[in-house]
Amino acid sequence: MANTIQAIRGMNDLLPEQSPAWQQVEAAIRRVAASYGYSEIRMPVLESTQLFKRSIGEVTDIVEKEMYTFDDRNGESVTLRPEGTASCVRAGNQHGLLYNQIQRLWYMGPMFRYERPQKGRYRQFHQFGIETFGLESADADAEVILLSARLWREFGIADQVELQLNSLGSNEARANYRDALKSYLSDYSSELDDDSMRRLESNPLRILDSKDQSTQKILAGAPRLSEYWDAESKEHFEQLTARLEAAGISYTLNERLVRGLDYYNRTVFEWVTTALGAQGTVCAGGRYDGLVEQLGGKATPAVGFAMGMERLVLLLQEQGKLTPRRTVDAYLMPFGEEAELNAPRIAEQLRNDLPELRLVSHCGGGSMKKQMKKADKSGAEIALIIGADEIAQQQVTVKPLRTAEEQQTLGWQSLLEYLQPMTRG
C-alpha cells in the first residue's frame, strides 16, 4: 500500500469541528468592517516577485528568508503573497481606484511565509486587513485604530490587549534617525548579536526589535526616535493621540516600535497580548504614504492594519469567548417506503419556508435505532420523524434530542412556528 500523503509542514487543515469558530470570527469582522463603511476586495494569492521586493524591502527578513518564490513556466519570478497591503495597492493602481479618491477597503485570506511553525503561527496563515487610501489627516489613523478596538470589544477581549503606539516621522526624519542609530550601534558592534550585526548595515531600525538581552541593554542608551521627528509628524502624532484619548482609547508610547516592513512612515501601532504566554502581537499596522507612488501610482496617502486570524482565534478560544452556533438544527428521519419517497420533498419545503434552518435529511434507510444514533451524532437539537401515519395526516413528529421534553406530533404550520426560534440562534 502506498504511503499516505501528509500536508506540507506548517500548512494546516481546518477541520469541520474547527470551522464554526472561524465562521463566528469572520462574521464579526465583516459586520464591524461594514459598520465603518469599508468594502471588501479580493486579490490573487500569486503575484510578481518584484511587487514584494519593491514594497517590503529587499533587505527585510520576509524577502531574504521567508517568501515562497519560484519561476513559472514562462520563466517569470512569482511569489505566494506574504502579506496583503502590497497586493491591495497593486490592485488599486491597476484598476484606477486610488488617485484623487478615498477608498476604505478590507480583505481576508491566506498568506505564506517560510517560518518555523509554532503555536498560532504557520507557513500558510490567514490575515484580515484594513486599508484606507486618500486621507492624510490623523482622523484616518484614529479610525483604523478605533475599528480594531471595536473588534476587541465585539469579541469581549478588550481587557486582554494593549495598544502600543509610535511615529517614524517623515521619510527624511526616519533616514536621519537611521543614520544616528547606526552611528551609535557601530561603537558596540563587537557586542551585538549576529542578527543585529547583519542588520547594522542593511536595516538598523530592525535592531530595535532584537530579543537578545545584551543588545537590549545596549539599546537602552540609544538615540530616541522622537528626537528626530519633523514638526509636521509631531503635530500629526499629537492629533492622533488627542483623538484616541477623546474616544477613551488608552495606549502606551513605544519608541522601539518600528514594524518590519520598509514602507511605513509616521504612525505605527501594534495591539499586543500576554494571554498567549510571552507578549505577542495580534494586530499591527500604520501609515504608508509613499507606497502607492513607489509601486507606480500617483502619490496617495494611506493607512491600515492586518491581524493574524490563527492567533486571534486561538486567543478567543483560550479566553472562552467563542460560542459558535450548531452546524445542524434538525435531523429528518423517514421510516417506510412512502416516507422515504416523500422525505426529499418535505426537506425542500422546510428549506423553502425556513431558509435559515440547518437541516440534515437522513439517507440510506435503516432502523429507528440506527437513524436515531446518526441524528444524535449530527449534533442536531431535534429529530423530525415521518412515517406512513405522518404522511397520511400531513404531520411531523418532533423528538427533542438535547432535553427531556416530550416528543409531539405537529401539523405543518405548528411545525414552522416550533422551528422558527432555531433559525435565530
N, C-alpha and C positions, 0 to 999 in steps of 0.2 A: 504493500500500500504506500502511495506517495506521502511524503511529509506534509503535514498541514501548514499552509501558508499563514504567517502571522502578520499583523500590522507592523509598519515601519516604526522603529523606536521613536517615541515622542509624538506620534500621531495616533491619537486615541479615538476609539469608537464611543459614540454616545448612545447608550442602550435605552430600550423603551421605558424602563423604570426610572431612568435619569432625565429623559427629555421633558416630562411635565414641569420640573423645577426650572429648566431653561426657558420653557414657554412662558412661565409666570414672570420671569425676569424680563424677557424680551417684550412681553405685553406692556409691562410698566414703563420700559424705556420708550416704546412707541407712543404711549399715552402722554408721557411728560414732554417728549420732543414736539409732539403735535401741539401741546398746550402753549408752547413758546413760538409757534409758527414756523417750525423747521420742516423741510421737505426731504424725503428720502432720495438718495442717489445710490446706484449700484454700479460698481466698477469691476472690470475683469481682474482675476487673480494673477494673471500673467502680463507683465509689462516689459518694455525695453529696459535693459540694464542701465542705460545711460540716465534714465529718469531718476533712479535712486542714487547713482553716483553724483549727479549734479545737485540733488536736493539734500540728501542726508549728509553727504561729505565723504570723500574717498578715504579719509584717514580716521573714520569712525569705526568702532568695533563691528557695527552692523555690516558695513560694506566690506571691511577687511576680513571678517571671520565668519559671519552668520548668514549671509544670503545664499539662497538656493539658486544658483546661476548656471546656465548651460547654453550651448549653441543649438538653435533649432535646425531644421532640415535645409534651410536657406543659408545657414552659417551665421545668422544674426544672434547676438547675445541677448538672452531673455532671462527674466528673474521672477520667481514667485514673490509677490509683494510682501515685504517685511513690515510695512506699516501703511496706513491709509491716506495720510494727508497729501503726499506727493501724487498719488493716483487721482485723488479728488481735484487737485489743482490742474493736473494734466487734462482731465475730463472737462473741467470748467473752461480752460483755454481752448481746447479743441472744438467745443460746441458753442462758444461765444456767450458763456453765462456770466463772465466776471467783470469785464471792463465797464466802468461807469455804471455799475449795477450793485444792488445789495442782494446778497444771497445768504440764506440760512439753510444749511444742508446737514443731513445726518446719514450715516451708513453703518452697517453691521455685517460682519463676515469674517472668514478665515484669513489669517496672516501666517507667514512662515519665516522662522529663524532657526538656524542650526546652533542651538544652545544645549547645554547639559540639562536634560529633563529633570524637573523637580516638582514638588507639590505645588499645584496651581499654575505651573509654567511648563509649556510643552513646545515642541518644534512646529506643530500646527496648532495655533491658538486662535482665539476669536476676539475681535475688538468691536466696541461701539464707539463711534467717533462723531463729534460735532465740529463743523467748520462754518465760520461766519466771514463773509467777504464784503468789502466795500465800506466798512466802518472803521475809522481810525481813532475814534474817541474812546475814553476809558469806559463809557457806558457798555460798549460791546464786550470788553473784558469782563466787566461785572456780570453781564447777562449770562455768559457761558459758565462762569463760576456759580452763579445762583441756580442755573439749571442743574448742575451737578449736585449742588447742595439739596435741591428739591428731591432728587433721586434718593439721596441718603435718608431723607425724611420719609419718602414713599416706602422705602424698604425697612424702616424702623431701626437704622444703624447710625443715626446722626451722632450718637454719643460714642461711637467706635472709630470714628475717623477724624483726622486733624488736617486742616488746610495749612500748607506751607507755601509761602509767597516770596517772590523776589523779582527784581528787574535787572535785565542785562544791559539796559541803556540802549543807545543807538548803536549802529554797526561800528561807527568810529569810536565811541566810548568803549565798546566791547574790545575792539582791537587795541586800544590804549591799555586797557586793563590786562589783556592777554600779554602784552609786552612787559608790563610791570611784574606780573605774576611769574613769568618765565625768568626774568632777571633775578627775582627773589629766590626762586627754587633752584636756580643754577648754582647758587652758593652752597646748596645742600645735596647736590647731585649724587655724591657718593653714599648718601644715607637714604635715598629714595628706593622704594620697592621697584621691581623690574617693570611692571606695567606703567608706573609713573615715569620711569626713565624713558620708556618708549614714547610716552605721550608728551614729554617735555618739549620736543621739537615740533611735533605734528599738531597737538591739540592740548595745550597745557591746562585749559579750563577743566578738562575731564579729570585732572588730578584731584580736583576738589571733591570728587565722588569716591576717592580711594577708601577702601575699608581697612587698609593697613594702618595699624596703631602708631607706628613710628612716623609714618608720613602724616597722619593726622596731627601729631604733636608739632611737626614742622609747620604745618599749615596754620597753626594757632597764631603765629606771628606774621602771617602773610598779609599783603595789602587787602583792603576791603573793597568789594565791588562798588558799593555805594559812593566811595570816594571818587569814582570816575564817571558817575552819571552826568550826562549833559542836562542843561536846565529844562529842556522840553520833556525828557524822560522822567526827570524828578517830578515835574508837575503832573505828568500822566499817572505816575505811580501814586502820588498823593490823592489825585481824583479817584483812582480806583479804590484805594483803601477807605476813603471817605464814604464811597457808595456802599462798600461791603459793611462798614460799621453801621451806616444808617439802616441797612437791611438786616442787621443783627447777626452777621456772619463773622465769627471770630477767626483769627488767623495768627500764624507765627511767622515772623520775618526770618528767612533762612538764606543768608548771603552766600552760602556754598551751593545753593540750588542753581544749576546751570542747564540741566537737561542734556541728553546725549546726542542731540541732532543739531547740525550746524545752522539750520535755517531760522532758529529762534532769535528774536530781538525784543527788547523791553520786557513786558510781563512774562514770567514763567511761574507755574504753580504745580503742586502735587497734593493730592489727598493721600495721606498715609495712615496705616493702622498697625497696632501691635497685637490685634486679636488673632492673628495667624502665627504668632510666635515672634520672631525678630521683626523689627519695623519693616513694613513692606509698602510699596506704592500700589494703590488700587485705581488711581486715575491721575493723569498728568497732561499738561498742555501749556499753552502760552500763545504769544503773538509772533507772527512770522510775516512781516510786512514786505519783505523783499523776495519771497519765494515765487510768487506769480510771475514777476518780471524775470527772475532767474531761470524759469522754465519756459520762457519765450512769450509770455503775455505782456500786457500793459501793466504798469505799476498799480498794484491794488493792495490796500491794507487787508490783513486777515488775522483771525484769532480762532483758536479751537482747542479741543482736548480729545484724548482717547482713553478708554478704560478696558482692561483685560477682563473678558467675560468669565473665564475659568476661575480667576482669583475672586471675582465678585460673587459668583455662585457658591464657591467654597466658603467665603466669609458669611454669606447669608445662611447657609446650611449649618455652619458651626454655631451661629447665633440663634438657631431655631426660628428663623424668620420666613422660611418658605413653607407654605401650606397649599401645595398645588391641588387643583380640582381632580376629582376622579376622572379616569380615562373612559370609564363605562358607567352609565347611569342604570340602564335596564338591559336584561338578557331575555330575549324572546325564545320560548321553548314550545315547539309544536309536537303533539302526540297523535299518531294516526295518519293514514294516507291523506285524508281530506285536509287535516290541519297542516300537514307538510306542504300540500299543494297551495294552500292559501297564505302560508306564512310570509313569503316574499311580498305579496300584495299588502298584507297588514303592516309589515315593517315599513314599506314605502309610504303607506298612508300616514303612519305615525311620523315619519320624517318630513312629510309634506306639512302636517298640521303643527308639528313642534320641531322646527329646523335646528334648534339648539340642543335637542335631546341626543345624548350619545348612546346609541342603541346597537347591540350586537344581536344578530339573528342566528340561532343555532343551526349548524349544517351537519349533515351526516347521520341523522336519526339517533336511535339509542334509547335505552330505558330511562325512566324518571330519575333513577339514582345517578346514572351516568351524566345526564344533562344537568342535573342539579349540581353535581360536582364541578362541571365546567362553568356553570353560572357563578358559583362561589369563587372559583379561581379567577374569573374575569375581573373581580373587584366590584361588580355591579351592586347597586343598593337594593334592587328588587329583581325578581323573576316575573316575567309575563307569560302565563301558561295558557295555551289554547289546545283544545281537543275537539272532538265531534260535537259535544254539547255546546261549547262556547261558540263554535262556528254557526251552529243552528240558531242560537239565540242572539248572535251578533254581540257577544260579550268577551271579556278577557279576565282571567283570574290573576290577581296581583298577590305575589308572595314576598314579603319583606325578607331580606337575607341578612341584614345587619342589626335588626331589632327583634324584640319579642312580639311585635304587633301581629295580630291575626291576619291571615290571608282573607281576601274578599273578592267577589266577582262583580265587575262593573260594566255598565254599558259604555258605549264609545265616548259620549260627552263627559260622563263622570270620570272616565279614564284620563281624558285630556286634562281635566281640572286637577286630578290627582298627580299627574306627571309634571304639570306646569312649574311648580316650585323647583324641581330638579334642574331646570334649564337656566336657573339664575345663580346656581352655586358652583 
